[in-house]
Amino acid sequence: MGALSRPAVAWADGGMNSRANTTAPLPVSQRTLISPEGWAWIAILGALFVGLHFNFVFRMIRVASRDPNWQHILIVPLISIYFIFQHRETLIDTPRRVELRGLSLMIVGAFLYGLGIYPINNDMFQGGAMILGLYGLVWFLLGRSMLKHLWFPIAYLALAIKISDRIWSQIAYVLQDIAAFASAGVVKMLGMVLDMDADLEG
């Protein structure tokens, strides 16, 4: 892979060179998930990724701060990070290497994100394209073996994408009907003891 083959050694904490193969493996407590060189790559490409999607991320943060229905947007990324932390030992033992095919997926995600801005102009489309690009970025930096363990925390970020008002209103009506039906049922059951009754109308 030319110049791109060097970060692969950085991810593996020395496990890919001949000298490390002659020594006993380090205990989990002394191994790290990402080496300093790996953090440098993450910082550079991560900054470019966040810069590309900054307007969308900023809008989601603003939505979360203004609309009580979407305050969970701020918590979703933290849950994804916690999931990764909980499975850090498995991730440490998983081989990591740069794979150029992930770069093509990241480019497709960026292209679709641009379409989401114009002419589609839809936040849900932009959010889906951003997550697709994030899959490509992780695949590019860490390889498919790591992506098999990280697909869930990445997919979980979809919960931080605001659903369009048209779709949300339809979902809300259904949820309201379910809540009203359940409440009326509970009151009727309690009515056998507490002499109460409830009717569901509308």
C-alpha positions in Angstrom: 0.0 0.0 0.0 3.0 2.3 -0.2 3.1 5.1 2.3 -0.2 4.0 3.8 1.2 0.8 5.2 3.1 2.5 8.0 0.1 3.3 10.3 -0.8 -0.4 10.3 2.2 -1.0 12.5 1.2 1.9 14.8 -2.2 0.4 15.5 -0.8 -3.0 16.5 1.4 -1.8 19.4 4.5 -3.5 18.0 2.8 -6.8 17.3 3.5 -6.7 13.6 7.3 -6.4 13.6 9.7 -9.3 13.9 11.3 -8.1 17.1 7.9 -8.1 19.0 7.2 -11.7 17.9 10.2 -13.0 19.9 8.8 -11.6 23.2 5.9 -12.6 25.4 2.7 -10.6 24.8 2.0 -7.8 27.3 -0.8 -8.3 29.8 -4.1 -6.5 28.9 -3.5 -3.9 31.6 -0.2 -2.8 29.9 -1.5 -2.8 26.3 -3.2 0.2 24.7 -6.0 0.3 22.2 -4.5 3.1 20.1 -0.8 4.0 19.9 0.5 7.6 19.8 0.9 7.4 16.0 -2.7 6.1 15.8 -4.0 9.0 17.8 -2.2 11.4 15.4 -4.0 9.8 12.5 -7.3 9.9 14.3 -6.8 13.6 15.2 -6.0 14.6 11.7 -8.8 12.6 9.9 -11.2 13.1 12.7 -10.8 16.9 12.5 -11.4 16.8 8.8 -14.5 14.6 9.3 -15.9 16.9 12.0 -15.1 19.9 9.9 -17.0 18.5 6.9 -20.1 17.7 9.0 -19.8 20.7 11.4 -23.0 22.5 10.3 -25.1 19.3 10.7 -23.6 18.5 14.1 -24.2 22.1 15.2 -27.8 22.0 14.1 -28.4 18.7 16.1 -26.9 20.3 19.2 -29.1 23.3 18.8 -32.2 21.1 18.3 -31.3 19.2 21.5 -30.9 22.4 23.5 -34.2 23.9 22.3 -36.6 20.9 22.0 -37.2 18.7 25.0 -38.2 15.8 22.7 -34.7 15.6 21.3 -32.5 16.2 24.4 -31.3 12.6 24.2 -29.2 13.7 21.1 -26.5 14.9 23.5 -26.4 11.6 25.4 -26.3 9.2 22.4 -22.6 9.8 21.5 -21.6 9.2 25.2 -23.4 5.8 25.2 -21.5 4.8 22.0 -18.2 5.8 23.7 -19.2 3.8 26.8 -19.9 0.8 24.7 -16.5 1.0 23.1 -14.9 1.4 26.6 -16.8 -1.7 27.9 -15.4 -3.8 25.0 -11.9 -2.4 25.0 -10.2 -5.7 25.8 -11.8 -7.3 22.8 -10.8 -4.4 20.7 -7.2 -4.5 21.9 -6.9 -8.1 20.8 -8.4 -7.4 17.4 -5.9 -6.9 14.6 -5.9 -3.4 13.1 -4.6 -2.3 9.7 -5.2 0.4 7.1 -7.5 -0.7 4.3 -7.9 1.5 1.3 -11.4 0.2 0.4 -12.7 2.0 3.5 -11.6 5.2 1.9 -13.9 4.7 -1.0 -16.9 4.3 1.3 -15.9 7.4 3.2 -15.8 9.3 -0.2 -19.3 8.0 -1.0 -20.6 9.2 2.3 -19.2 12.6 1.7 -20.7 12.8 -1.7 -24.2 11.8 -0.4 -23.8 14.3 2.4 -23.3 17.0 -0.2 -26.5 15.8 -2.0 -28.3 16.0 1.4 -27.3 19.7 1.6 -28.3 20.4 -2.1 -30.6 19.6 -3.8 -32.2 17.3 -1.3 -31.9 19.6 1.7 -32.8 17.0 4.3 -31.3 16.5 7.8 -32.1 12.8 8.0 -30.4 12.2 4.6 -27.4 14.2 5.8 -27.2 12.3 9.1 -27.4 8.9 7.3 -24.6 10.0 4.9 -22.5 11.1 7.8 -22.8 7.7 9.6 -22.0 6.0 6.3 -18.9 8.1 6.0 -18.0 7.3 9.6 -18.2 3.6 8.7 -15.8 4.3 5.9 -13.4 6.2 8.1 -13.2 3.4 10.7 -12.8 0.8 8.0 -10.0 2.9 6.4 -8.1 3.4 9.7 -8.7 0.2 11.5 -9.8 -2.5 9.0 -12.7 -4.8 8.7 -11.9 -6.9 11.8 -12.3 -3.8 14.0 -15.4 -2.7 12.1 -17.1 -6.0 13.0 -16.9 -4.9 16.7 -17.6 -1.2 16.1 -20.5 -1.4 13.8 -23.1 -1.2 16.7 -21.8 2.0 18.4 -21.6 3.6 15.0 -25.1 2.6 14.0 -26.4 3.7 17.4 -25.5 7.3 16.5 -28.5 7.2 14.2 -30.6 7.9 17.3 -28.9 11.3 17.4 -30.4 12.3 14.1 -33.6 14.3 14.3 -36.5 12.7 12.5 -38.3 15.1 10.1 -41.4 16.8 11.5 -43.7 15.1 9.0 -42.6 11.6 9.9 -42.3 12.5 13.6 -45.9 13.8 13.8 -47.2 10.5 12.3 -45.2 8.5 14.8 -46.3 10.7 17.7 -50.0 10.2 16.8 -49.5 6.4 16.9 -47.7 6.6 20.2 -50.4 8.8 21.7 -53.1 6.2 20.7 -51.1 3.4 22.3 -50.6 5.4 25.5 -54.3 6.3 25.7 -55.4 2.7 25.1 -53.0 1.4 27.7 -54.1 4.0 30.2 -57.7 3.3 29.7 -57.1 -0.4 30.2 -55.2 0.2 33.4 -58.0 2.4 34.8 -60.6 -0.2 33.9 -58.7 -2.9 35.7 -58.3 -0.7 38.8 -62.0 0.2 38.5 -62.9 -3.3 39.6 -61.4 -2.5 43.0 -61.6 1.3 43.2 -65.1 1.7 41.6 -63.7 3.6 38.6 -64.3 3.4 34.8 -62.8 4.8 31.7 -63.8 5.1 28.1 -61.5 5.8 25.1 -62.9 8.2 22.5 -61.5 10.0 19.5 
